[in-house]
Structure formats: C-alpha cells, structure tokens
Amino acid sequence: MRNAFGLRIPQTVADACDPTRMAVLIYDMQVGIVGQVADGDKIVQACVRLRDAARANGFRVFYTRHVSLPIAASGVSQLRTAMQWQRVDDLDELHASFPQGSPQYQLVPELTPSSDEVVFDKITMSAFAATPLDIALRDCGIDSYAIAGIAMEVGIEPTVRHSLDLGYLPIMVTDACGAGHPMAAQRSYATLEFAGGSLITDTAALIDLMTGP
C-alpha cells in the first residue's frame, strides 16, 4: 500500500482485500450460460466458495445477469450480435436467447442471492454499461472488486477494461472465471496484463485474505 496526497493506493490483492473498499462481483452465472462451458460445475463451486467467504467476512456481493430483449424490441447492435451468436443471416430465424424470466436467464440455484445482495440485469457485455453498478459501488465507498463467473473472453474482459477507465482496481479470480474458448481467455489475460491496472489471484488465496488471521 502506498500513501500519497491523502490517498491510500492499493497495489496488491492484499492491499485491496478490505470489506470497506472491495466487493465481489459474480458475472452472468446463469443456467443457460453455465451449461455451455465444459467445466461449468467447477466454476459454480468456485463462485460459491468465494461468495460464502464474502458473506462470512462482510464483503458486499453483487451479481450480473444477461438478458435478451425481444427481437422486435431490439436495436441494430442487439440484432447484429444475436445474428452472430446464433449464426444466422435471416432476421426471421432469430430468437431471444435469454428472455427475462426464462429458465436459462435465471442464476444457477447454488448462487441464489440473499436478501442483502443485488442482481443487475444488463444487455451489454460490460457490467458497468447502462447498469447501476458503478453508482452502487461508489456510493458504498468501493473502489476495488474481485470478479468471477462466465465468460472471461466474452464479458469479463470488457467489464475489467471498462472499470479501469472508471478508476476501479479489478481483481480476476482465475479459477473462478470460466471460458467457452480457453485460448481466447488466455489472450484476454495476456492483453489485460500487458495493459496493466488489474490484478489476478485464485479462489484459495483470496479467501485466505478475506478471512484474515
């Protein structure tokens, strides 16, 4: 930790791991997303361990959930993305992948939020784009967060990048971040490491820090 100009500047995971300044963000651990990842069950269990440690030690927990707009209500970027994801060229063949309230849209049962936890729906990849997450964190004095969930190469990387521009210290929990394409996920980690500003850790190490002596 460095102190300068009246500021406390965290430089390591240990510096940031303080319930007064760090939250845990569980990214898109939905039934229809977890089922697409080969080691989805392992990611669920890692997220559960992380979530339980956060609850036990006073760290705030936030969740995101991806929602698909109805096709007729979707705009240009939403339709273009849907066509790419569903690999179709005809708009008449499109369907909403994660319609609000559908079974695949729901968080997996193991990660059901408590009454003290918050879920933010989003239609973007970055959890900070057009959601209340930034306002909610800042209002609590949070400037760092540990992120876990699915998928590293699709949504977690853009979330980390966006939050860096907002002034946060993001911490990726590598064994709790799943990927549909492992090589693409490794490229994401390498790019973020090169850019600087974020940190990595694993579930066991972070839980040890959250639990304290």
mmCIF file of the C-alpha atoms, coordinates in Angstrom:
data_MODEL
# 
_entry.id   MODEL 
# 
loop_
_atom_site.group_PDB 
_atom_site.id 
_atom_site.type_symbol 
_atom_site.label_atom_id 
_atom_site.label_alt_id 
_atom_site.label_comp_id 
_atom_site.label_asym_id 
_atom_site.label_entity_id 
_atom_site.label_seq_id 
_atom_site.pdbx_PDB_ins_code 
_atom_site.Cartn_x 
_atom_site.Cartn_y 
_atom_site.Cartn_z 
_atom_site.occupancy 
_atom_site.B_iso_or_equiv 
_atom_site.pdbx_formal_charge 
_atom_site.auth_seq_id 
_atom_site.auth_comp_id 
_atom_site.auth_asym_id 
_atom_site.auth_atom_id 
_atom_site.pdbx_PDB_model_num 
ATOM 1   C CA . MET A 1 1   ? 0.000   0.000   0.000   1.00 0.00 ? 1   MET A CA 1 
ATOM 2   C CA . ARG A 1 2   ? 1.251   3.454   -0.876  1.00 0.00 ? 2   ARG A CA 1 
ATOM 3   C CA . ASN A 1 3   ? 0.084   6.659   0.799   1.00 0.00 ? 3   ASN A CA 1 
ATOM 4   C CA . ALA A 1 4   ? 0.312   9.966   -1.023  1.00 0.00 ? 4   ALA A CA 1 
ATOM 5   C CA . PHE A 1 5   ? -1.635  13.235  -1.210  1.00 0.00 ? 5   PHE A CA 1 
ATOM 6   C CA . GLY A 1 6   ? -4.042  11.974  1.403   1.00 0.00 ? 6   GLY A CA 1 
ATOM 7   C CA . LEU A 1 7   ? -4.779  8.838   -0.644  1.00 0.00 ? 7   LEU A CA 1 
ATOM 8   C CA . ARG A 1 8   ? -4.313  5.151   0.156   1.00 0.00 ? 8   ARG A CA 1 
ATOM 9   C CA . ILE A 1 9   ? -3.224  3.461   -3.067  1.00 0.00 ? 9   ILE A CA 1 
ATOM 10  C CA . PRO A 1 10  ? -3.668  -0.348  -3.173  1.00 0.00 ? 10  PRO A CA 1 
ATOM 11  C CA . GLN A 1 11  ? -1.061  -2.158  -5.264  1.00 0.00 ? 11  GLN A CA 1 
ATOM 12  C CA . THR A 1 12  ? -1.655  -5.794  -4.377  1.00 0.00 ? 12  THR A CA 1 
ATOM 13  C CA . VAL A 1 13  ? -4.622  -8.085  -3.788  1.00 0.00 ? 13  VAL A CA 1 
ATOM 14  C CA . ALA A 1 14  ? -3.826  -7.986  -0.080  1.00 0.00 ? 14  ALA A CA 1 
ATOM 15  C CA . ASP A 1 15  ? -3.960  -4.180  -0.128  1.00 0.00 ? 15  ASP A CA 1 
ATOM 16  C CA . ALA A 1 16  ? -7.363  -4.180  -1.790  1.00 0.00 ? 16  ALA A CA 1 
ATOM 17  C CA . CYS A 1 17  ? -8.884  -7.040  0.193   1.00 0.00 ? 17  CYS A CA 1 
ATOM 18  C CA . ASP A 1 18  ? -10.774 -4.938  2.724   1.00 0.00 ? 18  ASP A CA 1 
ATOM 19  C CA . PRO A 1 19  ? -14.573 -5.059  3.086   1.00 0.00 ? 19  PRO A CA 1 
ATOM 20  C CA . THR A 1 20  ? -14.659 -1.268  3.278   1.00 0.00 ? 20  THR A CA 1 
ATOM 21  C CA . ARG A 1 21  ? -13.212 -0.921  -0.215  1.00 0.00 ? 21  ARG A CA 1 
ATOM 22  C CA . MET A 1 22  ? -13.627 -4.243  -2.107  1.00 0.00 ? 22  MET A CA 1 
ATOM 23  C CA . ALA A 1 23  ? -16.757 -6.044  -3.317  1.00 0.00 ? 23  ALA A CA 1 
ATOM 24  C CA . VAL A 1 24  ? -17.275 -9.406  -5.008  1.00 0.00 ? 24  VAL A CA 1 
ATOM 25  C CA . LEU A 1 25  ? -18.902 -9.428  -8.455  1.00 0.00 ? 25  LEU A CA 1 
ATOM 26  C CA . ILE A 1 26  ? -20.389 -12.690 -9.738  1.00 0.00 ? 26  ILE A CA 1 
ATOM 27  C CA . TYR A 1 27  ? -20.724 -12.318 -13.509 1.00 0.00 ? 27  TYR A CA 1 
ATOM 28  C CA . ASP A 1 28  ? -23.546 -13.977 -15.509 1.00 0.00 ? 28  ASP A CA 1 
ATOM 29  C CA . MET A 1 29  ? -23.678 -17.319 -13.702 1.00 0.00 ? 29  MET A CA 1 
ATOM 30  C CA . GLN A 1 30  ? -26.941 -18.206 -15.403 1.00 0.00 ? 30  GLN A CA 1 
ATOM 31  C CA . VAL A 1 31  ? -28.391 -21.613 -16.164 1.00 0.00 ? 31  VAL A CA 1 
ATOM 32  C CA . GLY A 1 32  ? -28.189 -21.086 -19.927 1.00 0.00 ? 32  GLY A CA 1 
ATOM 33  C CA . ILE A 1 33  ? -24.576 -19.850 -19.786 1.00 0.00 ? 33  ILE A CA 1 
ATOM 34  C CA . VAL A 1 34  ? -23.042 -22.241 -17.256 1.00 0.00 ? 34  VAL A CA 1 
ATOM 35  C CA . GLY A 1 35  ? -24.356 -25.171 -19.315 1.00 0.00 ? 35  GLY A CA 1 
ATOM 36  C CA . GLN A 1 36  ? -22.358 -24.029 -22.332 1.00 0.00 ? 36  GLN A CA 1 
ATOM 37  C CA . VAL A 1 37  ? -18.990 -24.269 -20.569 1.00 0.00 ? 37  VAL A CA 1 
ATOM 38  C CA . ALA A 1 38  ? -17.202 -27.610 -20.213 1.00 0.00 ? 38  ALA A CA 1 
ATOM 39  C CA . ASP A 1 39  ? -16.125 -27.015 -16.612 1.00 0.00 ? 39  ASP A CA 1 
ATOM 40  C CA . GLY A 1 40  ? -19.214 -25.044 -15.658 1.00 0.00 ? 40  GLY A CA 1 
ATOM 41  C CA . ASP A 1 41  ? -19.806 -27.068 -12.485 1.00 0.00 ? 41  ASP A CA 1 
ATOM 42  C CA . LYS A 1 42  ? -16.285 -26.303 -11.227 1.00 0.00 ? 42  LYS A CA 1 
ATOM 43  C CA . ILE A 1 43  ? -16.809 -22.590 -11.861 1.00 0.00 ? 43  ILE A CA 1 
ATOM 44  C CA . VAL A 1 44  ? -20.088 -22.728 -9.955  1.00 0.00 ? 44  VAL A CA 1 
ATOM 45  C CA . GLN A 1 45  ? -18.395 -24.314 -6.946  1.00 0.00 ? 45  GLN A CA 1 
ATOM 46  C CA . ALA A 1 46  ? -15.527 -21.804 -7.019  1.00 0.00 ? 46  ALA A CA 1 
ATOM 47  C CA . CYS A 1 47  ? -18.031 -18.933 -7.155  1.00 0.00 ? 47  CYS A CA 1 
ATOM 48  C CA . VAL A 1 48  ? -19.971 -20.452 -4.254  1.00 0.00 ? 48  VAL A CA 1 
ATOM 49  C CA . ARG A 1 49  ? -16.826 -20.671 -2.110  1.00 0.00 ? 49  ARG A CA 1 
ATOM 50  C CA . LEU A 1 50  ? -15.951 -17.089 -2.941  1.00 0.00 ? 50  LEU A CA 1 
ATOM 51  C CA . ARG A 1 51  ? -19.485 -15.878 -2.304  1.00 0.00 ? 51  ARG A CA 1 
ATOM 52  C CA . ASP A 1 52  ? -19.693 -17.715 1.029   1.00 0.00 ? 52  ASP A CA 1 
ATOM 53  C CA . ALA A 1 53  ? -16.369 -16.230 2.170   1.00 0.00 ? 53  ALA A CA 1 
ATOM 54  C CA . ALA A 1 54  ? -17.603 -12.773 1.214   1.00 0.00 ? 54  ALA A CA 1 
ATOM 55  C CA . ARG A 1 55  ? -20.793 -13.257 3.215   1.00 0.00 ? 55  ARG A CA 1 
ATOM 56  C CA . ALA A 1 56  ? -18.914 -14.542 6.243   1.00 0.00 ? 56  ALA A CA 1 
ATOM 57  C CA . ASN A 1 57  ? -16.473 -11.648 6.289   1.00 0.00 ? 57  ASN A CA 1 
ATOM 58  C CA . GLY A 1 58  ? -18.606 -8.635  5.491   1.00 0.00 ? 58  GLY A CA 1 
ATOM 59  C CA . PHE A 1 59  ? -17.798 -8.109  1.804   1.00 0.00 ? 59  PHE A CA 1 
ATOM 60  C CA . ARG A 1 60  ? -20.646 -6.886  -0.377  1.00 0.00 ? 60  ARG A CA 1 
ATOM 61  C CA . VAL A 1 61  ? -21.735 -9.248  -3.163  1.00 0.00 ? 61  VAL A CA 1 
ATOM 62  C CA . PHE A 1 62  ? -23.226 -8.167  -6.488  1.00 0.00 ? 62  PHE A CA 1 
ATOM 63  C CA . TYR A 1 63  ? -24.410 -10.337 -9.382  1.00 0.00 ? 63  TYR A CA 1 
ATOM 64  C CA . THR A 1 64  ? -24.991 -9.642  -13.054 1.00 0.00 ? 64  THR A CA 1 
ATOM 65  C CA . ARG A 1 65  ? -27.418 -11.387 -15.337 1.00 0.00 ? 65  ARG A CA 1 
ATOM 66  C CA . HIS A 1 66  ? -27.560 -11.112 -19.125 1.00 0.00 ? 66  HIS A CA 1 
ATOM 67  C CA . VAL A 1 67  ? -30.999 -10.501 -20.585 1.00 0.00 ? 67  VAL A CA 1 
ATOM 68  C CA . SER A 1 68  ? -32.075 -10.611 -24.235 1.00 0.00 ? 68  SER A CA 1 
ATOM 69  C CA . LEU A 1 69  ? -34.545 -8.059  -25.475 1.00 0.00 ? 69  LEU A CA 1 
ATOM 70  C CA . PRO A 1 70  ? -37.490 -9.347  -27.505 1.00 0.00 ? 70  PRO A CA 1 
ATOM 71  C CA . ILE A 1 71  ? -36.419 -9.483  -31.148 1.00 0.00 ? 71  ILE A CA 1 
ATOM 72  C CA . ALA A 1 72  ? -38.984 -6.883  -32.204 1.00 0.00 ? 72  ALA A CA 1 
ATOM 73  C CA . ALA A 1 73  ? -37.709 -4.501  -29.484 1.00 0.00 ? 73  ALA A CA 1 
ATOM 74  C CA . SER A 1 74  ? -34.030 -4.965  -30.315 1.00 0.00 ? 74  SER A CA 1 
ATOM 75  C CA . GLY A 1 75  ? -31.903 -2.317  -31.975 1.00 0.00 ? 75  GLY A CA 1 
ATOM 76  C CA . VAL A 1 76  ? -29.142 -2.530  -34.542 1.00 0.00 ? 76  VAL A CA 1 
ATOM 77  C CA . SER A 1 77  ? -26.314 -3.687  -32.287 1.00 0.00 ? 77  SER A CA 1 
ATOM 78  C CA . GLN A 1 78  ? -28.522 -6.167  -30.429 1.00 0.00 ? 78  GLN A CA 1 
ATOM 79  C CA . LEU A 1 79  ? -29.748 -7.703  -33.706 1.00 0.00 ? 79  LEU A CA 1 
ATOM 80  C CA . ARG A 1 80  ? -26.261 -7.825  -35.191 1.00 0.00 ? 80  ARG A CA 1 
ATOM 81  C CA . THR A 1 81  ? -24.877 -9.532  -32.090 1.00 0.00 ? 81  THR A CA 1 
ATOM 82  C CA . ALA A 1 82  ? -27.775 -12.004 -31.998 1.00 0.00 ? 82  ALA A CA 1 
ATOM 83  C CA . MET A 1 83  ? -27.192 -12.943 -35.629 1.00 0.00 ? 83  MET A CA 1 
ATOM 84  C CA . GLN A 1 84  ? -23.504 -13.542 -34.935 1.00 0.00 ? 84  GLN A CA 1 
ATOM 85  C CA . TRP A 1 85  ? -24.127 -15.578 -31.800 1.00 0.00 ? 85  TRP A CA 1 
ATOM 86  C CA . GLN A 1 86  ? -26.882 -17.649 -33.382 1.00 0.00 ? 86  GLN A CA 1 
ATOM 87  C CA . ARG A 1 87  ? -25.029 -17.925 -36.717 1.00 0.00 ? 87  ARG A CA 1 
ATOM 88  C CA . VAL A 1 88  ? -27.993 -16.909 -38.841 1.00 0.00 ? 88  VAL A CA 1 
ATOM 89  C CA . ASP A 1 89  ? -28.375 -14.292 -41.575 1.00 0.00 ? 89  ASP A CA 1 
ATOM 90  C CA . ASP A 1 90  ? -32.165 -14.184 -41.698 1.00 0.00 ? 90  ASP A CA 1 
ATOM 91  C CA . LEU A 1 91  ? -33.773 -11.975 -39.045 1.00 0.00 ? 91  LEU A CA 1 
ATOM 92  C CA . ASP A 1 92  ? -36.854 -14.186 -39.142 1.00 0.00 ? 92  ASP A CA 1 
ATOM 93  C CA . GLU A 1 93  ? -34.754 -17.030 -37.721 1.00 0.00 ? 93  GLU A CA 1 
ATOM 94  C CA . LEU A 1 94  ? -33.647 -15.084 -34.655 1.00 0.00 ? 94  LEU A CA 1 
ATOM 95  C CA . HIS A 1 95  ? -34.926 -15.778 -31.159 1.00 0.00 ? 95  HIS A CA 1 
ATOM 96  C CA . ALA A 1 96  ? -34.248 -14.156 -27.797 1.00 0.00 ? 96  ALA A CA 1 
ATOM 97  C CA . SER A 1 97  ? -31.567 -16.313 -26.154 1.00 0.00 ? 97  SER A CA 1 
ATOM 98  C CA . PHE A 1 98  ? -32.083 -15.118 -22.567 1.00 0.00 ? 98  PHE A CA 1 
ATOM 99  C CA . PRO A 1 99  ? -35.559 -13.593 -22.324 1.00 0.00 ? 99  PRO A CA 1 
ATOM 100 C CA . GLN A 1 100 ? -36.341 -12.111 -18.938 1.00 0.00 ? 100 GLN A CA 1 
ATOM 101 C CA . GLY A 1 101 ? -37.927 -14.693 -16.656 1.00 0.00 ? 101 GLY A CA 1 
ATOM 102 C CA . SER A 1 102 ? -36.984 -17.715 -18.791 1.00 0.00 ? 102 SER A CA 1 
ATOM 103 C CA . PRO A 1 103 ? -35.302 -20.780 -17.210 1.00 0.00 ? 103 PRO A CA 1 
ATOM 104 C CA . GLN A 1 104 ? -31.994 -20.115 -18.984 1.00 0.00 ? 104 GLN A CA 1 
ATOM 105 C CA . TYR A 1 105 ? -31.967 -16.495 -17.784 1.00 0.00 ? 105 TYR A CA 1 
ATOM 106 C CA . GLN A 1 106 ? -32.033 -17.461 -14.096 1.00 0.00 ? 106 GLN A CA 1 
ATOM 107 C CA . LEU A 1 107 ? -28.909 -17.650 -11.946 1.00 0.00 ? 107 LEU A CA 1 
ATOM 108 C CA . VAL A 1 108 ? -27.928 -21.211 -11.067 1.00 0.00 ? 108 VAL A CA 1 
ATOM 109 C CA . PRO A 1 109 ? -29.642 -22.302 -7.820  1.00 0.00 ? 109 PRO A CA 1 
ATOM 110 C CA . GLU A 1 110 ? -26.347 -22.589 -5.932  1.00 0.00 ? 110 GLU A CA 1 
ATOM 111 C CA . LEU A 1 111 ? -25.814 -18.860 -6.415  1.00 0.00 ? 111 LEU A CA 1 
ATOM 112 C CA . THR A 1 112 ? -29.214 -17.625 -5.360  1.00 0.00 ? 112 THR A CA 1 
ATOM 113 C CA . PRO A 1 113 ? -28.655 -14.145 -3.876  1.00 0.00 ? 113 PRO A CA 1 
ATOM 114 C CA . SER A 1 114 ? -29.523 -13.407 -0.287  1.00 0.00 ? 114 SER A CA 1 
ATOM 115 C CA . SER A 1 115 ? -31.825 -10.561 0.672   1.00 0.00 ? 115 SER A CA 1 
ATOM 116 C CA . ASP A 1 116 ? -28.716 -8.424  1.296   1.00 0.00 ? 116 ASP A CA 1 
ATOM 117 C CA . GLU A 1 117 ? -27.316 -8.980  -2.205  1.00 0.00 ? 117 GLU A CA 1 
ATOM 118 C CA . VAL A 1 118 ? -28.125 -7.344  -5.517  1.00 0.00 ? 118 VAL A CA 1 
ATOM 119 C CA . VAL A 1 119 ? -28.598 -8.603  -9.096  1.00 0.00 ? 119 VAL A CA 1 
ATOM 120 C CA . PHE A 1 120 ? -28.230 -6.181  -12.003 1.00 0.00 ? 120 PHE A CA 1 
ATOM 121 C CA . ASP A 1 121 ? -29.631 -7.133  -15.397 1.00 0.00 ? 121 ASP A CA 1 
ATOM 122 C CA . LYS A 1 122 ? -27.754 -5.961  -18.478 1.00 0.00 ? 122 LYS A CA 1 
ATOM 123 C CA . ILE A 1 123 ? -27.934 -6.160  -22.259 1.00 0.00 ? 123 ILE A CA 1 
ATOM 124 C CA . THR A 1 124 ? -24.245 -5.318  -22.740 1.00 0.00 ? 124 THR A CA 1 
ATOM 125 C CA . MET A 1 125 ? -21.014 -7.204  -22.190 1.00 0.00 ? 125 MET A CA 1 
ATOM 126 C CA . SER A 1 126 ? -19.562 -4.743  -19.677 1.00 0.00 ? 126 SER A CA 1 
ATOM 127 C CA . ALA A 1 127 ? -21.298 -4.966  -16.317 1.00 0.00 ? 127 ALA A CA 1 
ATOM 128 C CA . PHE A 1 128 ? -20.743 -1.213  -15.988 1.00 0.00 ? 128 PHE A CA 1 
ATOM 129 C CA . ALA A 1 129 ? -22.511 -0.190  -19.218 1.00 0.00 ? 129 ALA A CA 1 
ATOM 130 C CA . ALA A 1 130 ? -26.029 1.173   -18.600 1.00 0.00 ? 130 ALA A CA 1 
ATOM 131 C CA . THR A 1 131 ? -26.415 -0.568  -15.218 1.00 0.00 ? 131 THR A CA 1 
ATOM 132 C CA . PRO A 1 132 ? -26.472 0.944   -11.696 1.00 0.00 ? 132 PRO A CA 1 
ATOM 133 C CA . LEU A 1 133 ? -23.335 -0.992  -10.708 1.00 0.00 ? 133 LEU A CA 1 
ATOM 134 C CA . ASP A 1 134 ? -20.923 1.953   -10.804 1.00 0.00 ? 134 ASP A CA 1 
ATOM 135 C CA . ILE A 1 135 ? -23.251 4.168   -8.768  1.00 0.00 ? 135 ILE A CA 1 
ATOM 136 C CA . ALA A 1 136 ? -23.943 1.378   -6.267  1.00 0.00 ? 136 ALA A CA 1 
ATOM 137 C CA . LEU A 1 137 ? -20.237 0.653   -5.699  1.00 0.00 ? 137 LEU A CA 1 
ATOM 138 C CA . ARG A 1 138 ? -19.179 4.290   -5.421  1.00 0.00 ? 138 ARG A CA 1 
ATOM 139 C CA . ASP A 1 139 ? -21.995 5.047   -3.006  1.00 0.00 ? 139 ASP A CA 1 
ATOM 140 C CA . CYS A 1 140 ? -20.568 2.333   -0.722  1.00 0.00 ? 140 CYS A CA 1 
ATOM 141 C CA . GLY A 1 141 ? -17.031 3.692   -0.994  1.00 0.00 ? 141 GLY A CA 1 
ATOM 142 C CA . ILE A 1 142 ? -15.946 0.661   -3.042  1.00 0.00 ? 142 ILE A CA 1 
ATOM 143 C CA . ASP A 1 143 ? -13.000 1.195   -5.396  1.00 0.00 ? 143 ASP A CA 1 
ATOM 144 C CA . SER A 1 144 ? -11.886 -2.423  -5.936  1.00 0.00 ? 144 SER A CA 1 
ATOM 145 C CA . TYR A 1 145 ? -13.717 -5.620  -6.810  1.00 0.00 ? 145 TYR A CA 1 
ATOM 146 C CA . ALA A 1 146 ? -12.990 -9.304  -7.283  1.00 0.00 ? 146 ALA A CA 1 
ATOM 147 C CA . ILE A 1 147 ? -14.711 -10.728 -10.349 1.00 0.00 ? 147 ILE A CA 1 
ATOM 148 C CA . ALA A 1 148 ? -15.692 -14.351 -11.031 1.00 0.00 ? 148 ALA A CA 1 
ATOM 149 C CA . GLY A 1 149 ? -18.106 -16.002 -13.428 1.00 0.00 ? 149 GLY A CA 1 
ATOM 150 C CA . ILE A 1 150 ? -18.530 -16.725 -17.139 1.00 0.00 ? 150 ILE A CA 1 
ATOM 151 C CA . ALA A 1 151 ? -17.143 -15.959 -19.630 1.00 0.00 ? 151 ALA A CA 1 
ATOM 152 C CA . MET A 1 152 ? -13.670 -14.482 -19.381 1.00 0.00 ? 152 MET A CA 1 
ATOM 153 C CA . GLU A 1 153 ? -13.220 -13.848 -23.093 1.00 0.00 ? 153 GLU A CA 1 
ATOM 154 C CA . VAL A 1 154 ? -16.732 -12.535 -23.770 1.00 0.00 ? 154 VAL A CA 1 
ATOM 155 C CA . GLY A 1 155 ? -17.882 -10.412 -20.856 1.00 0.00 ? 155 GLY A CA 1 
ATOM 156 C CA . ILE A 1 156 ? -15.336 -10.360 -18.054 1.00 0.00 ? 156 ILE A CA 1 
ATOM 157 C CA . GLU A 1 157 ? -12.565 -8.781  -20.144 1.00 0.00 ? 157 GLU A CA 1 
ATOM 158 C CA . PRO A 1 158 ? -14.815 -5.878  -21.300 1.00 0.00 ? 158 PRO A CA 1 
ATOM 159 C CA . THR A 1 159 ? -16.016 -5.399  -17.736 1.00 0.00 ? 159 THR A CA 1 
ATOM 160 C CA . VAL A 1 160 ? -12.451 -5.203  -16.443 1.00 0.00 ? 160 VAL A CA 1 
ATOM 161 C CA . ARG A 1 161 ? -11.413 -2.796  -19.211 1.00 0.00 ? 161 ARG A CA 1 
ATOM 162 C CA . HIS A 1 162 ? -14.414 -0.549  -18.639 1.00 0.00 ? 162 HIS A CA 1 
ATOM 163 C CA . SER A 1 163 ? -13.879 -0.444  -14.894 1.00 0.00 ? 163 SER A CA 1 
ATOM 164 C CA . LEU A 1 164 ? -10.231 0.534   -15.304 1.00 0.00 ? 164 LEU A CA 1 
ATOM 165 C CA . ASP A 1 165 ? -11.366 3.648   -17.149 1.00 0.00 ? 165 ASP A CA 1 
ATOM 166 C CA . LEU A 1 166 ? -13.779 4.331   -14.294 1.00 0.00 ? 166 LEU A CA 1 
ATOM 167 C CA . GLY A 1 167 ? -10.944 4.200   -11.767 1.00 0.00 ? 167 GLY A CA 1 
ATOM 168 C CA . TYR A 1 168 ? -11.534 0.785   -10.175 1.00 0.00 ? 168 TYR A CA 1 
ATOM 169 C CA . LEU A 1 169 ? -8.962  -1.866  -9.282  1.00 0.00 ? 169 LEU A CA 1 
ATOM 170 C CA . PRO A 1 170 ? -10.351 -5.119  -10.766 1.00 0.00 ? 170 PRO A CA 1 
ATOM 171 C CA . ILE A 1 171 ? -9.122  -8.466  -9.442  1.00 0.00 ? 171 ILE A CA 1 
ATOM 172 C CA . MET A 1 172 ? -9.763  -11.529 -11.622 1.00 0.00 ? 172 MET A CA 1 
ATOM 173 C CA . VAL A 1 173 ? -10.163 -14.792 -9.715  1.00 0.00 ? 173 VAL A CA 1 
ATOM 174 C CA . THR A 1 174 ? -8.700  -17.071 -12.357 1.00 0.00 ? 174 THR A CA 1 
ATOM 175 C CA . ASP A 1 175 ? -10.023 -20.458 -11.238 1.00 0.00 ? 175 ASP A CA 1 
ATOM 176 C CA . ALA A 1 176 ? -13.474 -18.947 -10.749 1.00 0.00 ? 176 ALA A CA 1 
ATOM 177 C CA . CYS A 1 177 ? -13.617 -17.383 -14.233 1.00 0.00 ? 177 CYS A CA 1 
ATOM 178 C CA . GLY A 1 178 ? -14.890 -19.808 -16.849 1.00 0.00 ? 178 GLY A CA 1 
ATOM 179 C CA . ALA A 1 179 ? -14.362 -19.657 -20.598 1.00 0.00 ? 179 ALA A CA 1 
ATOM 180 C CA . GLY A 1 180 ? -16.074 -21.086 -23.632 1.00 0.00 ? 180 GLY A CA 1 
ATOM 181 C CA . HIS A 1 181 ? -12.833 -20.788 -25.608 1.00 0.00 ? 181 HIS A CA 1 
ATOM 182 C CA . PRO A 1 182 ? -9.746  -21.347 -23.409 1.00 0.00 ? 182 PRO A CA 1 
ATOM 183 C CA . MET A 1 183 ? -7.264  -19.937 -25.919 1.00 0.00 ? 183 MET A CA 1 
ATOM 184 C CA . ALA A 1 184 ? -9.304  -16.753 -26.290 1.00 0.00 ? 184 ALA A CA 1 
ATOM 185 C CA . ALA A 1 185 ? -9.454  -16.483 -22.495 1.00 0.00 ? 185 ALA A CA 1 
ATOM 186 C CA . GLN A 1 186 ? -5.674  -16.762 -22.265 1.00 0.00 ? 186 GLN A CA 1 
ATOM 187 C CA . ARG A 1 187 ? -5.380  -13.957 -24.814 1.00 0.00 ? 187 ARG A CA 1 
ATOM 188 C CA . SER A 1 188 ? -7.687  -11.871 -22.636 1.00 0.00 ? 188 SER A CA 1 
ATOM 189 C CA . TYR A 1 189 ? -5.495  -12.403 -19.581 1.00 0.00 ? 189 TYR A CA 1 
ATOM 190 C CA . ALA A 1 190 ? -2.358  -11.609 -21.559 1.00 0.00 ? 190 ALA A CA 1 
ATOM 191 C CA . THR A 1 191 ? -3.832  -8.429  -23.007 1.00 0.00 ? 191 THR A CA 1 
ATOM 192 C CA . LEU A 1 192 ? -5.016  -7.200  -19.619 1.00 0.00 ? 192 LEU A CA 1 
ATOM 193 C CA . GLU A 1 193 ? -1.649  -7.986  -18.040 1.00 0.00 ? 193 GLU A CA 1 
ATOM 194 C CA . PHE A 1 194 ? 0.102   -6.015  -20.785 1.00 0.00 ? 194 PHE A CA 1 
ATOM 195 C CA . ALA A 1 195 ? -2.266  -3.055  -20.373 1.00 0.00 ? 195 ALA A CA 1 
ATOM 196 C CA . GLY A 1 196 ? -1.774  -3.017  -16.594 1.00 0.00 ? 196 GLY A CA 1 
ATOM 197 C CA . GLY A 1 197 ? -4.038  -1.797  -13.833 1.00 0.00 ? 197 GLY A CA 1 
ATOM 198 C CA . SER A 1 198 ? -5.724  -5.094  -12.954 1.00 0.00 ? 198 SER A CA 1 
ATOM 199 C CA . LEU A 1 199 ? -4.651  -7.981  -10.714 1.00 0.00 ? 199 LEU A CA 1 
ATOM 200 C CA . ILE A 1 200 ? -5.138  -11.744 -10.675 1.00 0.00 ? 200 ILE A CA 1 
ATOM 201 C CA . THR A 1 201 ? -5.486  -14.255 -7.871  1.00 0.00 ? 201 THR A CA 1 
ATOM 202 C CA . ASP A 1 202 ? -7.133  -17.611 -7.231  1.00 0.00 ? 202 ASP A CA 1 
ATOM 203 C CA . THR A 1 203 ? -10.015 -18.620 -5.015  1.00 0.00 ? 203 THR A CA 1 
ATOM 204 C CA . ALA A 1 204 ? -7.985  -20.137 -2.185  1.00 0.00 ? 204 ALA A CA 1 
ATOM 205 C CA . ALA A 1 205 ? -5.590  -17.193 -1.934  1.00 0.00 ? 205 ALA A CA 1 
ATOM 206 C CA . LEU A 1 206 ? -8.398  -14.633 -1.977  1.00 0.00 ? 206 LEU A CA 1 
ATOM 207 C CA . ILE A 1 207 ? -10.442 -16.500 0.616   1.00 0.00 ? 207 ILE A CA 1 
ATOM 208 C CA . ASP A 1 208 ? -7.392  -16.616 2.896   1.00 0.00 ? 208 ASP A CA 1 
ATOM 209 C CA . LEU A 1 209 ? -7.063  -12.854 2.601   1.00 0.00 ? 209 LEU A CA 1 
ATOM 210 C CA . MET A 1 210 ? -10.775 -12.286 3.115   1.00 0.00 ? 210 MET A CA 1 
ATOM 211 C CA . THR A 1 211 ? -10.788 -14.492 6.193   1.00 0.00 ? 211 THR A CA 1 
ATOM 212 C CA . GLY A 1 212 ? -7.758  -12.796 7.714   1.00 0.00 ? 212 GLY A CA 1 
ATOM 213 C CA . PRO A 1 213 ? -5.523  -14.036 10.552  1.00 0.00 ? 213 PRO A CA 1 
# 
